[in-house]
Amino acid sequence: MITFAKKILPMASIRDLKKDINYVLGDIIEAVYLVEASGNKQNSKEGNAIIDNAIEVFDELIAKVNQKSVENRPAHLKSVKAELETKAGSLIEQLNKLG
């Protein structure tokens, strides 16, 4: 029973990483809409650029998570998580300048 649980844990972390990517970038996109709505600047060029960047980051990170042919998968997934934190921070800085 214990070995079965150990085999499930890595898959759960991949699923959690995908959820984190989805939630973080989705929240950033939602925040853009909220900032624009509160400032009556809907569909601004700056807001659209942030949304486009968030979508690109999402696509890049999900593709990296789905890569099967990496040498050290746990290290690879840690680097993807670190990249998410870095790129999300950059998008949040852009969002703060928007508001």
Contacts in CASP RR format, 6 or more apart in sequence:
PFRMAT RR
TARGET T0000
AUTHOR 0000-0000-0000
METHOD contacts of the structure
MODEL  1
MITFAKKILPMASIRDLKKDINYVLGDIIEAVYLVEASGNKQNSKEGNAI
IDNAIEVFDELIAKVNQKSVENRPAHLKSVKAELETKAGSLIEQLNKLG
10 73 0 8 1.000
10 74 0 8 1.000
13 77 0 8 1.000
14 65 0 8 1.000
14 77 0 8 1.000
17 65 0 8 1.000
17 77 0 8 1.000
17 80 0 8 1.000
17 81 0 8 1.000
17 84 0 8 1.000
18 62 0 8 1.000
18 65 0 8 1.000
20 81 0 8 1.000
20 84 0 8 1.000
21 58 0 8 1.000
21 61 0 8 1.000
21 62 0 8 1.000
21 65 0 8 1.000
21 84 0 8 1.000
22 58 0 8 1.000
24 84 0 8 1.000
24 88 0 8 1.000
25 54 0 8 1.000
25 55 0 8 1.000
25 57 0 8 1.000
25 58 0 8 1.000
25 88 0 8 1.000
25 91 0 8 1.000
26 54 0 8 1.000
26 58 0 8 1.000
28 50 0 8 1.000
28 54 0 8 1.000
28 88 0 8 1.000
28 91 0 8 1.000
28 92 0 8 1.000
28 95 0 8 1.000
29 50 0 8 1.000
29 51 0 8 1.000
29 54 0 8 1.000
29 55 0 8 1.000
31 95 0 8 1.000
32 47 0 8 1.000
32 50 0 8 1.000
32 51 0 8 1.000
32 54 0 8 1.000
32 95 0 8 1.000
32 98 0 8 1.000
35 95 0 8 1.000
35 98 0 8 1.000
35 99 0 8 1.000
36 42 0 8 1.000
36 43 0 8 1.000
36 44 0 8 1.000
36 47 0 8 1.000
36 98 0 8 1.000
39 99 0 8 1.000
44 98 0 8 1.000
46 94 0 8 1.000
46 97 0 8 1.000
46 98 0 8 1.000
47 98 0 8 1.000
49 94 0 8 1.000
50 91 0 8 1.000
50 94 0 8 1.000
50 95 0 8 1.000
50 98 0 8 1.000
53 91 0 8 1.000
53 94 0 8 1.000
54 91 0 8 1.000
57 84 0 8 1.000
57 87 0 8 1.000
57 88 0 8 1.000
57 91 0 8 1.000
61 80 0 8 1.000
61 83 0 8 1.000
61 84 0 8 1.000
61 87 0 8 1.000
64 76 0 8 1.000
64 80 0 8 1.000
64 83 0 8 1.000
65 77 0 8 1.000
65 80 0 8 1.000
67 76 0 8 1.000
70 76 0 8 1.000
END
